[in-house]
Amino acid sequence: MNPLLFVLLLALSYLLGSLPAAAWVARTRGIDIRRVGSGNSGATNVLRSVGKGPAAVVAVFDVAKGALAVLLARAAGLSDVQAALCGATAVIGHNFSPFLGFRGGKGVATTFGTLAVLLPSAGLGMAVIGLLTVALTRLVSAGSILGGVAAALVAWVTGQPLWLSLIVTALVALMVWQHRDNVARLRAGNERRLGEKG
């Protein structure tokens, strides 16, 4: 494997991940997504600030960024480890986008897209637990965090290679870190529920 190709695909993955769908979609409605709601550049803030249709577009786009990063790496002949690192780099690009002053979203959808291709069982676990939690509590942040934890547990309990379990865990840890303000509000009991306005 040509190391230069790996570096180029890492850069491409970061650029792909950094494309701020939420900001662009909101801008078509005359809204600066960074100045409304939570200020987060993700589908949940678009849902609250713009509407269901735009939020669905953003969610699909953000999932696709992680999935495409892994698929492109595999198509280029990279190893499984390198493909996983490309997916992780796409998540980093989403969270720290140069188009948004190195701010961005919390990486939930892009992490899911990465895991759905990298380790489908972990992606399924994340989706099932996450969606079930949101359905029961209407707390998107809680669903995101618990879904991520479920993905990491799936990686460890199903006997995946150590490198893969570590990458999944690192992605989940980053996602939880990005939700640190939400965690504080959850502990205080004042986190907004899905459907509530600011």
N, C-alpha and C positions, 0 to 999 in steps of 0.2 A: 504494500500500500504506500502510495506517494504521500509523505507527510504534508506536502504543500496542499494536496487535494483535501486532506482532513481539515487543515486550517481554513481553507477557502469555504468549505461547507459549514464549519463552525460560524464563520462570519456571515454566511448566507442565512443560517438558522437564526442568528441574533437579529439580523435585519428583518427577516420574515416575522419573527416574534414581536418585533418592535412596532410593526404597523398598527397604529392606534385606531382600530375600527370604531370603538365607542366615540372617540373624539370626532372622527370624520362623520359618522352617522348623525351625531347630535348637531354638528355644525350645519348640516343640510336643513335643520329646523331652526337655525339661528341661535343655537345654545352652545355655550362653552361648558363642556361636561365637567371641567375642573373647577367651575365656580358655582355649581348647583349640587344639591343633595349632599352626598358624602364627599364629593370631589374626586371620587375614584373613577378611573377610566375602565369601566367594566359593564357587563350586561345588566347587573342588578341596578346600578345607578341610572343606566339608560332606561330601564323599565320604570323606575320611579319618576324620572325627570322628563322622559320623552314619550314612552308608550310601549305596548307589547310588541307590535310589529318590528320597530327598530331594535328592540332588545333581542328579539329572536335572531335577527340578522347578525347582530354583534356576537351573540353566543355561538352561532354556527361558525362564523369567521374565526373567532378565537380558538375554538376547538380544532378547526382545520389547521391553524398555524402549528400547533404541537404535532398533530398527526403527520402533516406534510414534511416537517423537519426530519422525522424518523424515516419516513418512506423515501425521501430523496437521498438520505444517507445510505440506506440499504440499496437503492437502485444504483448508486455510484460505486457499490462494492465495498463499502466500509464494514468493519467488523461490528458485531452486536454492541460491544462496549462503546465504540465510536458513534454508532447510531443513537445510542441512549444519551450520550453526551451532547449530541446535536439537538435532541429533543429538550434536554435540560437547558441548553443555551437559548432555545426559543422561548422558554418560560422566563428566563432572565431578561430577554429582550422585551417581553411583554410587561414585566414588572418595572423595568428601568429603561424606558424608551427614550432615545435621543430626540424623537419628535415632540416629546412632552417634557423636555428639560430633565430627562432621566428619572421621571416619575412614570406611573402607569397604573395597571390594575393589580389585582391580588393573585392572579395566576391560576385561578380555579379551573376555568374552561380550558386554558392552554395546557395545564398539567393533566387534565382529563384526556385531552386529545393525544398527548404524548403517551400516557399509560395505556390508552385504548389500543394503540398499535404495538407498544413495547411489551406490555404484559396484559393481555385482554382480561384475564381473571381479576387483576387489580383494578382495572378500569371499570369492570362490571361491579365489583364490590363498592367502589367509590360512588358510582351512579346510584345503586340501590339504596345504600345507607344514607347517602346525601339527600336523595329525593324523598325518602321515607321520613327523614328527620324534618325536612322543610314542610312536608304534608302534615305532619303531626303538630309542629310547633310554629310554622310560618316564620322561622328564624333562618334566613339564608346563611348567615355566618356560621351558625351551629351546624347546619347541614354540610357546609363546605369543610369545616374542620373535622367533623366525625366521619364524613366520607373519605377524607384524606387519610385519617387514622386507619380506617378499614382497609384502604388500599395497601398501606404499609404492612398491616397485619397479614393480609393475604400473601404478600411477597415473602414474608418470613415463615409463615406456617406451611406454605406449600413447597418449601425446600428449594427455592430459586437460588441461582448462583449468588455468592456473597456480593459481588460487584453490583448485581441487579437490585438486590434488596437494599443495599446502601444508597444507590441512586434514587430509588423510589422513596426511601426514608428521607433523604436530603430534600427532595422536591416537596414532600409533605411538610417537613420542618420549615422550609422557606414559606410555604403557603400559610402555615400557622403564624409565623412571624409577621407576615403581611396583614394578618387579622388581629394583631395585638391590641389595637384600639377597640375592635369589636369584642375581644375577650374581656377587656376592662368593662365595657358596657353590659356584657352578659352577666358578669359577676355583680354589677351594680343593679341589675334588673331593669335597665332602661334602654336595651337594644331595640331598635325599630323592627317590627314584624312586617313580613311581606304584605303589601296592600296598604300599609300606613304611610301617610305623607309626613314630610318633615314638619 
